[in-house]
Amino acid sequence: MNKIDTTALVMMLIIGAIAGYLAGILVGHPKWGLIGSIVAGIIGGVVGGWLLNAARININLGHPIANSIATGAIGAVVVIVLARILG
């Protein structure tokens, strides 16, 4: 089993938090708080990556972190909207 790099874990949490926050601005903040926004952003990163890949859309904002935030925000919007529909 490999050790998770601490820096990578912190960056994933920060990017997830920013992506979740941006998604909350776009569709209204979920009632889950900061932890919920981070979770929505992290799950959104996976969902957004899958959706953009399936649609053959490549986001290039000039920096990999900006690309990750945008992808995570797109996916987090989908995650939050689906959570509202299903919940």
Biopython code that builds the backbone (N, CA, C, O; Angstrom):
import numpy as np
from Bio.PDB.StructureBuilder import StructureBuilder

atoms = [
    (1, "MET", "N", (0.847, -1.182, 0.000)),
    (1, "MET", "CA", (0.000, 0.000, 0.000)),
    (1, "MET", "C", (0.888, 1.239, 0.000)),
    (1, "MET", "O", (1.817, 1.341, 0.802)),
    (2, "ASN", "N", (0.606, 2.176, -0.893)),
    (2, "ASN", "CA", (1.396, 3.400, -0.991)),
    (2, "ASN", "C", (0.896, 4.447, -0.011)),
    (2, "ASN", "O", (-0.296, 4.529, 0.285)),
    (3, "LYS", "N", (1.816, 5.230, 0.476)),
    (3, "LYS", "CA", (1.466, 6.354, 1.335)),
    (3, "LYS", "C", (0.952, 7.498, 0.471)),
    (3, "LYS", "O", (1.495, 7.763, -0.601)),
    (4, "ILE", "N", (-0.080, 8.168, 0.929)),
    (4, "ILE", "CA", (-0.584, 9.334, 0.219)),
    (4, "ILE", "C", (0.300, 10.516, 0.581)),
    (4, "ILE", "O", (0.558, 10.778, 1.756)),
    (5, "ASP", "N", (0.753, 11.215, -0.427)),
    (5, "ASP", "CA", (1.572, 12.387, -0.223)),
    (5, "ASP", "C", (0.735, 13.466, 0.479)),
    (5, "ASP", "O", (-0.356, 13.801, 0.018)),
    (6, "THR", "N", (1.236, 14.000, 1.576)),
    (6, "THR", "CA", (0.504, 14.984, 2.363)),
    (6, "THR", "C", (0.180, 16.223, 1.543)),
    (6, "THR", "O", (-0.926, 16.756, 1.637)),
    (7, "THR", "N", (1.123, 16.682, 0.748)),
    (7, "THR", "CA", (0.896, 17.866, -0.080)),
    (7, "THR", "C", (-0.218, 17.621, -1.081)),
    (7, "THR", "O", (-1.067, 18.486, -1.293)),
    (8, "ALA", "N", (-0.220, 16.445, -1.697)),
    (8, "ALA", "CA", (-1.262, 16.112, -2.662)),
    (8, "ALA", "C", (-2.631, 16.057, -1.989)),
    (8, "ALA", "O", (-3.623, 16.508, -2.561)),
    (9, "LEU", "N", (-2.689, 15.511, -0.788)),
    (9, "LEU", "CA", (-3.942, 15.439, -0.055)),
    (9, "LEU", "C", (-4.459, 16.831, 0.302)),
    (9, "LEU", "O", (-5.648, 17.109, 0.150)),
    (10, "VAL", "N", (-3.582, 17.696, 0.770)),
    (10, "VAL", "CA", (-3.969, 19.067, 1.114)),
    (10, "VAL", "C", (-4.449, 19.814, -0.138)),
    (10, "VAL", "O", (-5.452, 20.527, -0.093)),
    (11, "MET", "N", (-3.731, 19.645, -1.247)),
    (11, "MET", "CA", (-4.132, 20.312, -2.493)),
    (11, "MET", "C", (-5.493, 19.804, -2.958)),
    (11, "MET", "O", (-6.321, 20.591, -3.419)),
    (12, "MET", "N", (-5.736, 18.495, -2.842)),
    (12, "MET", "CA", (-7.021, 17.936, -3.231)),
    (12, "MET", "C", (-8.145, 18.534, -2.389)),
    (12, "MET", "O", (-9.211, 18.852, -2.917)),
    (13, "LEU", "N", (-7.920, 18.687, -1.100)),
    (13, "LEU", "CA", (-8.931, 19.277, -0.218)),
    (13, "LEU", "C", (-9.172, 20.747, -0.543)),
    (13, "LEU", "O", (-10.316, 21.203, -0.556)),
    (14, "ILE", "N", (-8.102, 21.486, -0.805)),
    (14, "ILE", "CA", (-8.241, 22.909, -1.142)),
    (14, "ILE", "C", (-8.966, 23.088, -2.468)),
    (14, "ILE", "O", (-9.886, 23.899, -2.576)),
    (15, "ILE", "N", (-8.547, 22.325, -3.481)),
    (15, "ILE", "CA", (-9.203, 22.415, -4.791)),
    (15, "ILE", "C", (-10.664, 21.993, -4.680)),
    (15, "ILE", "O", (-11.537, 22.619, -5.281)),
    (16, "GLY", "N", (-10.937, 20.932, -3.913)),
    (16, "GLY", "CA", (-12.312, 20.495, -3.700)),
    (16, "GLY", "C", (-13.147, 21.551, -3.007)),
    (16, "GLY", "O", (-14.303, 21.767, -3.371)),
    (17, "ALA", "N", (-12.578, 22.211, -2.013)),
    (17, "ALA", "CA", (-13.303, 23.260, -1.296)),
    (17, "ALA", "C", (-13.624, 24.429, -2.218)),
    (17, "ALA", "O", (-14.741, 24.946, -2.204)),
    (18, "ILE", "N", (-12.653, 24.842, -3.012)),
    (18, "ILE", "CA", (-12.873, 25.961, -3.942)),
    (18, "ILE", "C", (-13.913, 25.576, -4.989)),
    (18, "ILE", "O", (-14.820, 26.355, -5.278)),
    (19, "ALA", "N", (-13.786, 24.376, -5.558)),
    (19, "ALA", "CA", (-14.739, 23.913, -6.575)),
    (19, "ALA", "C", (-16.144, 23.813, -5.989)),
    (19, "ALA", "O", (-17.112, 24.226, -6.627)),
    (20, "GLY", "N", (-16.259, 23.273, -4.790)),
    (20, "GLY", "CA", (-17.565, 23.168, -4.131)),
    (20, "GLY", "C", (-18.157, 24.534, -3.823)),
    (20, "GLY", "O", (-19.362, 24.741, -3.970)),
    (21, "TYR", "N", (-17.317, 25.460, -3.396)),
    (21, "TYR", "CA", (-17.780, 26.820, -3.105)),
    (21, "TYR", "C", (-18.284, 27.501, -4.375)),
    (21, "TYR", "O", (-19.345, 28.126, -4.373)),
    (22, "LEU", "N", (-17.509, 27.375, -5.470)),
    (22, "LEU", "CA", (-17.919, 27.976, -6.744)),
    (22, "LEU", "C", (-19.227, 27.359, -7.243)),
    (22, "LEU", "O", (-20.097, 28.068, -7.751)),
    (23, "ALA", "N", (-19.363, 26.051, -7.100)),
    (23, "ALA", "CA", (-20.608, 25.393, -7.500)),
    (23, "ALA", "C", (-21.770, 25.908, -6.658)),
    (23, "ALA", "O", (-22.875, 26.105, -7.164)),
    (24, "GLY", "N", (-21.512, 26.125, -5.369)),
    (24, "GLY", "CA", (-22.543, 26.669, -4.492)),
    (24, "GLY", "C", (-22.983, 28.060, -4.903)),
    (24, "GLY", "O", (-24.158, 28.406, -4.780)),
    (25, "ILE", "N", (-22.047, 28.859, -5.392)),
    (25, "ILE", "CA", (-22.394, 30.195, -5.881)),
    (25, "ILE", "C", (-23.299, 30.080, -7.107)),
    (25, "ILE", "O", (-24.252, 30.844, -7.259)),
    (26, "LEU", "N", (-22.991, 29.123, -7.975)),
    (26, "LEU", "CA", (-23.748, 28.969, -9.219)),
    (26, "LEU", "C", (-25.152, 28.411, -9.003)),
    (26, "LEU", "O", (-26.097, 28.876, -9.640)),
    (27, "VAL", "N", (-25.310, 27.434, -8.127)),
    (27, "VAL", "CA", (-26.611, 26.780, -7.957)),
    (27, "VAL", "C", (-27.188, 26.933, -6.555)),
    (27, "VAL", "O", (-28.216, 26.330, -6.247)),
    (28, "GLY", "N", (-26.559, 27.713, -5.715)),
    (28, "GLY", "CA", (-27.015, 27.883, -4.340)),
    (28, "GLY", "C", (-26.275, 26.913, -3.427)),
    (28, "GLY", "O", (-26.154, 25.725, -3.726)),
    (29, "HIS", "N", (-25.794, 27.429, -2.336)),
    (29, "HIS", "CA", (-24.992, 26.615, -1.425)),
    (29, "HIS", "C", (-25.831, 25.507, -0.802)),
    (29, "HIS", "O", (-26.959, 25.737, -0.365)),
    (30, "PRO", "N", (-25.269, 24.307, -0.765)),
    (30, "PRO", "CA", (-25.993, 23.219, -0.091)),
    (30, "PRO", "C", (-26.000, 23.462, 1.417)),
    (30, "PRO", "O", (-25.213, 24.257, 1.929)),
    (31, "LYS", "N", (-26.880, 22.782, 2.110)),
    (31, "LYS", "CA", (-27.002, 22.947, 3.562)),
    (31, "LYS", "C", (-25.967, 22.114, 4.306)),
    (31, "LYS", "O", (-26.049, 21.969, 5.526)),
    (32, "TRP", "N", (-24.997, 21.567, 3.585)),
    (32, "TRP", "CA", (-24.011, 20.665, 4.166)),
    (32, "TRP", "C", (-22.834, 21.390, 4.796)),
    (32, "TRP", "O", (-22.037, 20.750, 5.482)),
    (33, "GLY", "N", (-22.685, 22.689, 4.596)),
    (33, "GLY", "CA", (-21.578, 23.443, 5.167)),
    (33, "GLY", "C", (-20.275, 23.242, 4.409)),
    (33, "GLY", "O", (-20.269, 22.759, 3.277)),
    (34, "LEU", "N", (-19.173, 23.616, 5.044)),
    (34, "LEU", "CA", (-17.858, 23.559, 4.406)),
    (34, "LEU", "C", (-17.451, 22.133, 4.061)),
    (34, "LEU", "O", (-16.948, 21.876, 2.968)),
    (35, "ILE", "N", (-17.666, 21.211, 4.982)),
    (35, "ILE", "CA", (-17.312, 19.814, 4.722)),
    (35, "ILE", "C", (-18.098, 19.293, 3.526)),
    (35, "ILE", "O", (-17.544, 18.594, 2.677)),
    (36, "GLY", "N", (-19.372, 19.625, 3.453)),
    (36, "GLY", "CA", (-20.198, 19.217, 2.321)),
    (36, "GLY", "C", (-19.719, 19.813, 1.015)),
    (36, "GLY", "O", (-19.746, 19.157, -0.027)),
    (37, "SER", "N", (-19.275, 21.078, 1.075)),
    (37, "SER", "CA", (-18.738, 21.716, -0.132)),
    (37, "SER", "C", (-17.450, 21.034, -0.588)),
    (37, "SER", "O", (-17.232, 20.840, -1.784)),
    (38, "ILE", "N", (-16.608, 20.675, 0.365)),
    (38, "ILE", "CA", (-15.361, 19.972, 0.022)),
    (38, "ILE", "C", (-15.690, 18.617, -0.596)),
    (38, "ILE", "O", (-15.114, 18.239, -1.616)),
    (39, "VAL", "N", (-16.609, 17.894, 0.015)),
    (39, "VAL", "CA", (-16.993, 16.582, -0.509)),
    (39, "VAL", "C", (-17.623, 16.727, -1.894)),
    (39, "VAL", "O", (-17.303, 15.964, -2.806)),
    (40, "ALA", "N", (-18.513, 17.702, -2.051)),
    (40, "ALA", "CA", (-19.136, 17.930, -3.365)),
    (40, "ALA", "C", (-18.078, 18.296, -4.401)),
    (40, "ALA", "O", (-18.165, 17.865, -5.550)),
    (41, "GLY", "N", (-17.082, 19.085, -4.007)),
    (41, "GLY", "CA", (-16.016, 19.459, -4.927)),
    (41, "GLY", "C", (-15.136, 18.284, -5.310)),
    (41, "GLY", "O", (-14.750, 18.154, -6.472)),
    (42, "ILE", "N", (-14.811, 17.423, -4.347)),
    (42, "ILE", "CA", (-13.966, 16.253, -4.633)),
    (42, "ILE", "C", (-14.721, 15.259, -5.515)),
    (42, "ILE", "O", (-14.190, 14.778, -6.516)),
    (43, "ILE", "N", (-15.968, 14.956, -5.134)),
    (43, "ILE", "CA", (-16.775, 14.066, -5.970)),
    (43, "ILE", "C", (-17.026, 14.729, -7.323)),
    (43, "ILE", "O", (-17.034, 14.070, -8.363)),
    (44, "GLY", "N", (-17.229, 16.033, -7.287)),
    (44, "GLY", "CA", (-17.437, 16.790, -8.524)),
    (44, "GLY", "C", (-16.237, 16.732, -9.449)),
    (44, "GLY", "O", (-16.391, 16.746, -10.670)),
    (45, "GLY", "N", (-15.046, 16.667, -8.876)),
    (45, "GLY", "CA", (-13.851, 16.532, -9.708)),
    (45, "GLY", "C", (-13.869, 15.245, -10.509)),
    (45, "GLY", "O", (-13.490, 15.219, -11.679)),
    (46, "VAL", "N", (-14.316, 14.177, -9.862)),
    (46, "VAL", "CA", (-14.414, 12.878, -10.546)),
    (46, "VAL", "C", (-15.536, 12.920, -11.589)),
    (46, "VAL", "O", (-15.349, 12.510, -12.734)),
    (47, "VAL", "N", (-16.699, 13.420, -11.176)),
    (47, "VAL", "CA", (-17.850, 13.488, -12.077)),
    (47, "VAL", "C", (-17.552, 14.430, -13.250)),
    (47, "VAL", "O", (-17.827, 14.101, -14.403)),
    (48, "GLY", "N", (-16.991, 15.597, -12.947)),
    (48, "GLY", "CA", (-16.666, 16.554, -14.004)),
    (48, "GLY", "C", (-15.635, 16.014, -14.973)),
    (48, "GLY", "O", (-15.753, 16.198, -16.184)),
    (49, "GLY", "N", (-14.626, 15.349, -14.441)),
    (49, "GLY", "CA", (-13.609, 14.748, -15.303)),
    (49, "GLY", "C", (-14.212, 13.711, -16.224)),
    (49, "GLY", "O", (-13.875, 13.651, -17.406)),
    (50, "TRP", "N", (-15.109, 12.889, -15.684)),
    (50, "TRP", "CA", (-15.751, 11.860, -16.494)),
    (50, "TRP", "C", (-16.649, 12.487, -17.556)),
    (50, "TRP", "O", (-16.610, 12.092, -18.721)),
    (51, "LEU", "N", (-17.471, 13.481, -17.144)),
    (51, "LEU", "CA", (-18.382, 14.120, -18.092)),
    (51, "LEU", "C", (-17.638, 14.835, -19.210)),
    (51, "LEU", "O", (-17.984, 14.697, -20.384)),
    (52, "LEU", "N", (-16.619, 15.597, -18.844)),
    (52, "LEU", "CA", (-15.866, 16.334, -19.872)),
    (52, "LEU", "C", (-15.127, 15.386, -20.796)),
    (52, "LEU", "O", (-15.029, 15.639, -21.997)),
    (53, "ASN", "N", (-14.606, 14.297, -20.251)),
    (53, "ASN", "CA", (-13.930, 13.310, -21.073)),
    (53, "ASN", "C", (-14.924, 12.634, -22.022)),
    (53, "ASN", "O", (-14.617, 12.428, -23.196)),
    (54, "ALA", "N", (-16.098, 12.295, -21.523)),
    (54, "ALA", "CA", (-17.116, 11.650, -22.351)),
    (54, "ALA", "C", (-17.593, 12.586, -23.457)),
    (54, "ALA", "O", (-17.905, 12.142, -24.561)),
    (55, "ALA", "N", (-17.649, 13.884, -23.156)),
    (55, "ALA", "CA", (-18.075, 14.875, -24.142)),
    (55, "ALA", "C", (-16.913, 15.352, -25.012)),
    (55, "ALA", "O", (-17.091, 16.170, -25.915)),
    (56, "ARG", "N", (-15.733, 14.831, -24.728)),
    (56, "ARG", "CA", (-14.512, 15.212, -25.452)),
    (56, "ARG", "C", (-14.232, 16.722, -25.383)),
    (56, "ARG", "O", (-13.835, 17.350, -26.364)),
    (57, "ILE", "N", (-14.452, 17.269, -24.197)),
    (57, "ILE", "CA", (-14.190, 18.685, -23.943)),
    (57, "ILE", "C", (-12.921, 18.783, -23.116)),
    (57, "ILE", "O", (-12.781, 18.115, -22.092)),
    (58, "ASN", "N", (-12.004, 19.614, -23.564)),
    (58, "ASN", "CA", (-10.733, 19.803, -22.864)),
    (58, "ASN", "C", (-10.673, 21.233, -22.333)),
    (58, "ASN", "O", (-10.661, 22.188, -23.110)),
    (59, "ILE", "N", (-10.637, 21.375, -21.032)),
    (59, "ILE", "CA", (-10.530, 22.705, -20.424)),
    (59, "ILE", "C", (-9.055, 23.051, -20.287)),
    (59, "ILE", "O", (-8.284, 22.298, -19.692)),
    (60, "ASN", "N", (-8.676, 24.175, -20.831)),
    (60, "ASN", "CA", (-7.296, 24.639, -20.712)),
    (60, "ASN", "C", (-7.312, 26.117, -20.350)),
    (60, "ASN", "O", (-7.412, 26.987, -21.214)),
    (61, "LEU", "N", (-7.212, 26.375, -19.060)),
    (61, "LEU", "CA", (-7.227, 27.747, -18.562)),
    (61, "LEU", "C", (-5.831, 28.303, -18.334)),
    (61, "LEU", "O", (-5.674, 29.414, -17.828)),
    (62, "GLY", "N", (-4.822, 27.535, -18.707)),
    (62, "GLY", "CA", (-3.455, 28.018, -18.595)),
    (62, "GLY", "C", (-2.685, 27.481, -17.406)),
    (62, "GLY", "O", (-1.462, 27.614, -17.358)),
    (63, "HIS", "N", (-3.363, 26.880, -16.453)),
    (63, "HIS", "CA", (-2.685, 26.332, -15.291)),
    (63, "HIS", "C", (-3.423, 25.072, -14.844)),
    (63, "HIS", "O", (-4.653, 25.069, -14.793)),
    (64, "PRO", "N", (-2.702, 24.016, -14.525)),
    (64, "PRO", "CA", (-3.362, 22.757, -14.137)),
    (64, "PRO", "C", (-4.292, 22.882, -12.934)),
    (64, "PRO", "O", (-5.324, 22.212, -12.878)),
    (65, "ILE", "N", (-3.941, 23.724, -11.980)),
    (65, "ILE", "CA", (-4.804, 23.878, -10.802)),
    (65, "ILE", "C", (-6.104, 24.571, -11.197)),
    (65, "ILE", "O", (-7.175, 24.190, -10.723)),
    (66, "ALA", "N", (-6.024, 25.586, -12.061)),
    (66, "ALA", "CA", (-7.232, 26.258, -12.548)),
    (66, "ALA", "C", (-8.107, 25.280, -13.321)),
    (66, "ALA", "O", (-9.331, 25.306, -13.194)),
    (67, "ASN", "N", (-7.489, 24.423, -14.118)),
    (67, "ASN", "CA", (-8.232, 23.399, -14.857)),
    (67, "ASN", "C", (-8.957, 22.462, -13.895)),
    (67, "ASN", "O", (-10.118, 22.117, -14.115)),
    (68, "SER", "N", (-8.267, 22.048, -12.824)),
    (68, "SER", "CA", (-8.858, 21.151, -11.835)),
    (68, "SER", "C", (-10.017, 21.813, -11.099)),
    (68, "SER", "O", (-11.037, 21.175, -10.839)),
    (69, "ILE", "N", (-9.862, 23.085, -10.766)),
    (69, "ILE", "CA", (-10.932, 23.815, -10.081)),
    (69, "ILE", "C", (-12.151, 23.932, -10.980)),
    (69, "ILE", "O", (-13.273, 23.706, -10.527)),
    (70, "ALA", "N", (-11.949, 24.282, -12.253)),
    (70, "ALA", "CA", (-13.065, 24.418, -13.188)),
    (70, "ALA", "C", (-13.769, 23.081, -13.397)),
    (70, "ALA", "O", (-14.998, 23.013, -13.377)),
    (71, "THR", "N", (-12.997, 22.029, -13.594)),
    (71, "THR", "CA", (-13.572, 20.699, -13.783)),
    (71, "THR", "C", (-14.340, 20.269, -12.540)),
    (71, "THR", "O", (-15.446, 19.737, -12.641)),
    (72, "GLY", "N", (-13.757, 20.500, -11.374)),
    (72, "GLY", "CA", (-14.420, 20.149, -10.112)),
    (72, "GLY", "C", (-15.695, 20.945, -9.902)),
    (72, "GLY", "O", (-16.688, 20.406, -9.415)),
    (73, "ALA", "N", (-15.679, 22.226, -10.264)),
    (73, "ALA", "CA", (-16.869, 23.063, -10.102)),
    (73, "ALA", "C", (-17.994, 22.593, -11.020)),
    (73, "ALA", "O", (-19.154, 22.550, -10.610)),
    (74, "ILE", "N", (-17.658, 22.242, -12.252)),
    (74, "ILE", "CA", (-18.672, 21.731, -13.181)),
    (74, "ILE", "C", (-19.282, 20.447, -12.631)),
    (74, "ILE", "O", (-20.502, 20.281, -12.611)),
    (75, "GLY", "N", (-18.422, 19.552, -12.191)),
    (75, "GLY", "CA", (-18.914, 18.301, -11.628)),
    (75, "GLY", "C", (-19.686, 18.506, -10.339)),
    (75, "GLY", "O", (-20.681, 17.823, -10.098)),
    (76, "ALA", "N", (-19.240, 19.439, -9.507)),
    (76, "ALA", "CA", (-19.927, 19.703, -8.240)),
    (76, "ALA", "C", (-21.313, 20.288, -8.474)),
    (76, "ALA", "O", (-22.240, 20.007, -7.714)),
    (77, "VAL", "N", (-21.463, 21.095, -9.513)),
    (77, "VAL", "CA", (-22.794, 21.596, -9.868)),
    (77, "VAL", "C", (-23.712, 20.415, -10.160)),
    (77, "VAL", "O", (-24.846, 20.366, -9.684)),
    (78, "VAL", "N", (-23.214, 19.466, -10.945)),
    (78, "VAL", "CA", (-24.006, 18.277, -11.268)),
    (78, "VAL", "C", (-24.334, 17.491, -10.000)),
    (78, "VAL", "O", (-25.468, 17.051, -9.813)),
    (79, "VAL", "N", (-23.341, 17.318, -9.135)),
    (79, "VAL", "CA", (-23.538, 16.558, -7.890)),
    (79, "VAL", "C", (-24.571, 17.244, -6.999)),
    (79, "VAL", "O", (-25.449, 16.574, -6.457)),
    (80, "ILE", "N", (-24.487, 18.551, -6.839)),
    (80, "ILE", "CA", (-25.422, 19.278, -5.972)),
    (80, "ILE", "C", (-26.839, 19.233, -6.547)),
    (80, "ILE", "O", (-27.805, 19.022, -5.813)),
    (81, "VAL", "N", (-26.960, 19.432, -7.857)),
    (81, "VAL", "CA", (-28.281, 19.392, -8.480)),
    (81, "VAL", "C", (-28.894, 17.997, -8.350)),
    (81, "VAL", "O", (-30.072, 17.862, -8.021)),
    (82, "LEU", "N", (-28.091, 16.961, -8.611)),
    (82, "LEU", "CA", (-28.607, 15.592, -8.463)),
    (82, "LEU", "C", (-28.980, 15.280, -7.018)),
    (82, "LEU", "O", (-29.975, 14.598, -6.769)),
    (83, "ALA", "N", (-28.194, 15.771, -6.065)),
    (83, "ALA", "CA", (-28.511, 15.544, -4.645)),
    (83, "ALA", "C", (-29.831, 16.208, -4.279)),
    (83, "ALA", "O", (-30.605, 15.670, -3.487)),
    (84, "ARG", "N", (-30.083, 17.369, -4.852)),
    (84, "ARG", "CA", (-31.355, 18.055, -4.567)),
    (84, "ARG", "C", (-32.524, 17.321, -5.199)),
    (84, "ARG", "O", (-33.597, 17.222, -4.604)),
    (85, "ILE", "N", (-32.319, 16.810, -6.400)),
    (85, "ILE", "CA", (-33.399, 16.090, -7.066)),
    (85, "ILE", "C", (-33.732, 14.802, -6.318)),
    (85, "ILE", "O", (-34.900, 14.475, -6.104)),
    (86, "LEU", "N", (-32.678, 14.074, -5.923)),
    (86, "LEU", "CA", (-32.868, 12.784, -5.258)),
    (86, "LEU", "C", (-33.236, 12.921, -3.781)),
    (86, "LEU", "O", (-33.811, 12.005, -3.194)),
    (87, "GLY", "N", (-32.900, 14.069, -3.183)),
    (87, "GLY", "CA", (-33.128, 14.230, -1.742)),
    (87, "GLY", "C", (-34.328, 14.968, -1.489)),
    (87, "GLY", "O", (-34.678, 15.200, -0.332)),
]
sb = StructureBuilder()
sb.init_structure("model")
sb.init_model(0)
sb.init_chain("A")
sb.init_seg("    ")
for serial, (resi, resn, name, xyz) in enumerate(atoms, 1):
    if name == "N":
        sb.init_residue(resn, " ", resi, " ")
    sb.init_atom(name, np.array(xyz, "f"), 0.0, 1.0, " ", f" {name:<3s}", serial, name[0])
structure = sb.get_structure()
